[in-house]
Amino acid sequence: MSLRTVSLRRRVTLSAIGVLAVVLIGVVLSVDALFAAQSKRDVDTALLEKARVAQQLVKQRVRGADLVDRLEGRGVEVRLVMPDGTVFGNAPDEEVANEVSRQLIDGSTITVYAESSVITAAQTRLRRLLLLVGFGALAVTAGAMVLTVRRALAPLDAMTTLARSIARGNRGSRLNPSRADNELGRTAAAFDDMLDSLEGSEERTKRFVADAAHELRTPIAGVQAVAEALMQTAGAEERERLNLLLVRESRRAGRLVDDLLALARIEAGLELHRERVDLLALAEAEVGRTQLLAPDFDIAAEGEPAFVRGDPQRLAQVLANLADNARQATGLSGRVRLRVSREGGFAVFVVADNGPGVPMEDRERIFDRLVRLDEARDQRSGGSGLGLPIARGVVRAHGGELSCIAPGQHRAVADPYPVASAGQPDAVADVTDDRRPGMAPVGGSAAPDVAGDDDSTPEPRGAGVSRPEVVSDAAGRDGAEVSGAVFEVRIPLAE
């Protein structure tokens, strides 16, 4: 987008002067036309009055040259033709504005002429006066506009000064408009909002870079330590063990780099290969994948077919991430239910577990980058804190939304466990190694599995928390409503 940067002060001033000039020209022309028309009417009236006076003078026996002399003067010429053909007075040499002829009672004919110079001179004086007043008005208006526009644009100068100050590193300054219900107030408020957003983004970027460097330091330090130990180890068994550790740490670093790259690509605009996809089919496939990884884990899918226009691999990655999060959070003795439904033009996919859940104040924060609610468990399980941000980015690229909702907000399943234990700290696992057979993560290729790599060993959401037994009742297959973490995906239904 190219913005024209013509001087606003000059543009407003010239526009105001131009409008005033057009108005003044219209006024001058109107006044001049009205004056000319009125002058012609006045001349006609004066000539008729002269003819009437001539009738009165004839009645008083004023004749010939004496009559003409009494009537002439002030731009009026008179010509009198007697009944015998005698002529008194002469027709004017110059152009006349109008003339009136009347026959008098003595049989003579009188013609009264009005010289055009009288009207022309009056019009000339009037035009000069109008031009003088018009130019004076333009000059006064120009000066007033310069001062008014300068004062009116002072807030823009303040914005310029503030922007330059911020560019020099003076963060935190704001315009703080006194009113936000007018043009400049709204502009200033939008400017402040933009600064808040930019500074917040800059702060998040700095924090993200620092956190990413910190996260990378751990696996890289592990790789370095294992490599140094390999150089000093001669036994084959010990070398094999160290090789496995080396592969594990390198995979951990590779996953983090892949996730960082995937997140960057999502933020830059993810390319999707859209087709008609049934979320229920993806949920059932995810159940099969999870049961291959953990055959004894209790996971099931239910609901109705819900078709969307989306990228099946990307959507499968989202479902895998959410299911693996639930599995990591609840442990092998946990229970996870996947439910697909159609609600108000949206396909709704819900992942619910019976773990401790996510605290209300953290239900939005867990979608920030590199956020973990249980650092110890996530470090053991290999989570990078990027899986949920990536999943939300993929869902939003499909025009949908991913959110963590309250357990009672959506009746996702009919047979979950009750809440694990009141008062226990809640947490959510973030599994970024969310690959399924034949599918690479967003923006990267899947690393091969290595024997002995136990990074994905499930860890309960609350270590050491006892889990109550399931109590069956007639209302449901195994219990009441979901009481653990509930993640909801909403994507517009395919037409």
N, C-alpha and C positions, 0 to 999 in steps of 0.2 A: 504494500500500500504506500503510495506516494502522497504526502501531505503538502499542499500548497502553503507556502509561508509568506504570503503577502502581509505587509504591515497592517495589523488589525486597527491600530490607531488611525493610520492614514485612510484605510478603507472606510471606517465608520465616519470619519470627518468628511471625506469627499462624498460619501453617499448622502449624508445629511445636507451638505451644501448643494449637491445636485438636486435632491428632492425639493429643497427650498427654492432653488433657481427655477425649476420647472413650475412650481406653484406661483412664484412671482411673475414669471413670464405670462402664465395664464391670467393672473390678476391684471397685469398691465394691458394685455390685449383686450380683456373684457371691459376694463374701464375706458380704454380708448374707443372701443366700438360703441359703448353706451354713451360716451361723451359726444361722439359724432352724430349718433341718432338724435340725442337730445338737442344738440346744437341746430340740427336741421329743423326740428320741430319748433324751436325757439325762433329761428329765422322766418319760417312760414308764418308764425303768429305775428311777428313784427311787421312783415310785409302786409298782411291783412289789416293790421292796425293802421298802417300808413294809408292804405286805400280808404278805410273808413274815415280817417281824418280829412282826406282829400274831399270826400263827399260833404263833410261839414263845412270846409272852407269854401266850396262852391256855393253852398247855401248862403254863406256870408258875403257872396259876390267877390271872392278872391279869385282872380283869373290869371291865366298865362304864366309869365315868368315869375311873378310873385308867388304863385302857388307852388311852382317847382322849387324855388329857393327855400320855402318854408319846410318842404318835405325832405329835401336832400340832407346828407350828413351822416357821419359815423358808419361809413361803408355802404350807404344806401344811395342809389342813383335813381332819378325820376325822369320819365319821358312823357310829355303831354302832347297829344294830337288833337287840335281843335276841329270843330265840325267843318270849317272851311279849308282844312288841310294844313293850317299853320302848326309848326312843331316847335315845342319848347323843351329844352333839355336834350341831352345826347345819350345814346345807349353806351354803357361802359365798354372800354377797350379790353379789359381783362376778363377772365372767365368768371362767370357769376355762379353763385351757389344755388340761387333760385330766383324766380320772378313771378309777379302777380299783376294781372291786367284786369281793370274794371272800367265800365262805362259810367261816366258821371251824369248827373241829372241835366246838365246843360248840353248833353250830346257829345261831349269830348271823351276821349279815351286816355286813361292814365295807366302807365306801366311802371311798376316799382321793382327795382333790381337790388339784390343783396350780393355784394362782392365776396367772392370765395376767400379772399385774403384775410377777412375778419375771422372766419372760422378756422382757417389754416393756422393763423398766428396763435389762436387760443389752444388749438390742438398741440402745436409745437411746444408751447409753454407747459402744457400738462404732461406731455411725454418726457420732457426734460426733468420735470419734478418727479415723475414716477421712476425714471431711471436712477436719479440721484437717491431716492428713498430705497429702491431695490438694491443698488450696490452697497449702500450703507447697511441695509439689513443683512446682506450676505457677509459683509466684513464682520459685523458684530456677531453673527451666528457662527462664523468660522472660528473667531476667537473664543466664544463661549463653548463651542464643541471641543476645541482642543483641550481646554481646561476640564470640561466635564468628562471627556473620554479618558483623559489621563487619570482622573480620580477614579472613574469607574473601572479602569483596567489595573488599578493598583494591586488588587488581589492576584492577578496573573503575574505581575512583577514579583510579588511575594512568593508565588509558586516557583518561578524561575530561580529566585535567590535560594529557596529551600532546596530545590533539586540540585543546584550546583554545590550547595553546602553538603548535601548527602553524598554527592559524587566525590567530594574531597574526604569522605570518611566520617562525617558528623551524623552518626545514626541516632535515631530516636526523636528527632525534631518532627513536629507536625504543624499543620496550618490551624487546626481546631476552629472551624468556622462558627461564628456566633449563631448563624441561621443556616439551615440546610433545605429550606423550602423555596429557594430561588435559584436562578441559573448558576451564579458564581458559587453559592453555597453548596449546591449539588456537585459542582465540579471540584470544589475544595474537599468535600467529604469523600468523593470518589478517589481523589488524589491521595488522601490519607489512607483510605482502604487499600489502595494499590501499594503504598509504602509498607503498610502492615503485612500485606501478603508477601511482598518481595523480601522484607526482612525476615519474616517467618520462614519463607522458603530457603533463604540463605542460611538461616540458623539450622534448619533441618538438614540441609546439605552438608554443612560443616559437621554436625553431629553424626550424620550417616557415614561420612568419610572416616571420621575418627573411629566410629564403631566398627566399620568394615575393616579398617586397618587392625583394630584390636582383635577382631574375629579371625582374620587371616594369620595374625601373629602366632596364635596357638597351634594350628596344624603345621605351619611352616617350622615353628620351633620343634614340634614333634618329629617332623621329617628330618630336620638337621640332627637332632639328638640320636635318632635311630640310625641315620647314616654314619654318624661318628662311631656309634657302638658297633656297627657292622665292620668297620675298618679294624676294630680291635678284637673281633671275635673270630675264633678259629673253628669251634665246634659246629658241625653241620646242623644239629638239631636247634641250637641257639640261633644260628644264622637264619634258619627257616622261620623261626618265631619272629625274629626281627624283621625279616622280609614281609611277613604278614602285617606287622605293625606299620611298616613303611607304606605298604599299599593302603592300609586303612587311613592313615593320616593324609596321604596324597589324595585319596578319594574325597575325604572331608574337605580339603582345600579346593579340590576341583568342583565339588557340589556348590560351595559358597560362591566361587567365581561364576559358575553357570547361572546361579540364581541372581547374582548381581547383574549379569548380562541380560538375563530374561526380564528382570524388572526394568532395566533401561530401555529394552525394546518395547515393552508394554507401554511405558510412558511416552515413547516416541511415536507410538501408533502401531498396534499389533495387526499383522496381516492374517486375515482369517479366510479359510477355505470353507465357505458355508454350503451346507446341504440340509436336507430335512433329517432331524435327529430326534429319536424318542428317548427322553430322559429316563423312563422306566427301564428301557433296555440297557442303558448305560449303568443304571443302579444295579441291575441284576448281574451285569458283567463285573461290576466292582465287587459285589458279594463273592463271585467266583474267584476273583483275583486275591481278595483278602483271605479266603479260606485256603488257597494254595500256600500263602505265606504263613498263616496260623490256622491249621486245620481245626483246632479245638476252640477257636474264638467264636463267640455267639454273635453273628451278624446276619441280618435278613433285610430284604427289600419288599416293599408292598406299595399298593396304590393303583393308579390307573395310567394308561399311556398318555403322554403329554409331548407333543411334537413342537420343536422349535427350529428356527433357521440358524444353524450354528456350525462351528468347526468341531467335529466329533472328538478329535484328539485333544483339543484344548479343554473341552467340557469334561472329557474323561479324566484329564489331569486334575481339574478342580474337584471332581467327586473323589478321586483317589486321595487327594490331599486332605479333604475333610474326613474321609473314612479313616485314613491312617492317623490323623490327629486324635480322633475318638479312640482308636485302638491303643495308641500310645498313652492316652490320658487315663483309660480305665483298666489297662492291663489285660492279661489273658482271661481273667475271671470276669471281665466286664461284659456289657451287652450294648450293642449299637443297632439302631434301626434306621433304615433309609426309607423315606416315604415320598412318593411323587403324586402330585394332584394338579388340578386346573382350577384357578381362582381368578375371576374377573379379567380375563384376557391374558393371564400370565400362567406359565408353567412354574410350579413351585416344587422345589426339591429340598427336603428337610433331612438333616443328619442329627440324630439325637442319641445321647448316651446316658448312662446312669452314674456318671462320675460326679465329683464335687461341683462341677459347673464353673462358670466364669463370673467373677464379681460384676455387679452392675456398672461400677465405675470403670471397668476395664473392657467392657464389651465393644467399645469403639477403638480403644488404644491398641488392642491386639492386632489390628490391621495396619498399624504403623510398622515401618521397616525395622528389623532387628530388635523387636520387642519380644521378651520372654517373661512369662509369669512365674516359671519355675526354672531358674537358671541351672540348678544342679542336675535335674532330670534331663533337661534339654541338651546340656553338654554331653551327658552320657548317651543320649539317643541320637546325637548328631544333628539336631535341629539347628537351623541357622537364623530363625526368626524372619524369614522371607517368604515362607510358603503361603501364609494367609494374604499378605499384600499382593503376591503374584496371582493367587486365586481370585481375589477381588478385582484385580486389573483385567483378568480374562473375562470375568462375568460382565464387567462394565463395558468391555469392548463388544459384547453381544447385546448391549442396550439394557442390561439387567442390573441387579444389585445383590450383593452378598452381605449378610449381616448376622450378628450373633444376638439372638432374641431371648427374652425371658422364658423359662420352661413352660409357664402356664399360658404363654401367648399363642401357642400353636399346638394343637393336639396331634403330635407327630406319630406316635405309636401307641399301641394298646397294652404292651407287656414289658415296660421297663422296670428296673429296680427302683426302690425308693432312694431318696438322697443318701449318699454314703455316710456322712456324719456331720451333724450341725457344728458350726464353728470352725471347721477345718479350712485352711487357706485354699482358695480356688486357684486353678491354673489351667492353661490350655497348651497342649503340645503343638509344635509347629514342625511338621515333617516336610522337608524340602526334597527328599529323595523320593518324589511321588511319581515313579515310573511304573508303567504297566508293560507287559510284553509287547514288543514291536513299536513302542512309542517313546520318543525322546522328550525331555523337558523343554519348556519354551526357550528358544534361543540357544540350545546347546544339545550335545549328543550324550546319550546315557553311557556312563562308565560301566564296564563289565563287572559282574558280581565276582567276588573273590572268596574262596573258601576260608572260613574262619573269621570273616568280617561280621561282627555281631553288633554293628552300629544301630541296627533297627530293632534291637530287642525291646519289646514293649515294657514300659515302666508305668506303674499306676500313677494316676494324677495326684493323689495324696499318699506319699510313702507311709506305710505303717497304719493306714486307715482301715478299720474293720468294716466289712460290707455286710449289711443285714441280709438275711435270707428273704427270698421272694415269698410274698403272701398272696395266694390266689383268692379271687372272689368271682362272683357271677357277673360283675360288670365288665370284666376284661379277661384276657387269657391268663395274665399273671399279676396284675396289679393295677396301679392308678396311673396318673399322668406323668409325663417326663419330669424329672427333677434334676438332671445333670445339664451339660452344655447342649444347646440347640442352635445349629447353624442353618440359616434359611437362604436359599438361592431363588431369586425370581427373575425369569427371562420371558419376554413377550412370546406368546404362542405363535406358531407359524400360521399364515393365512391359508 
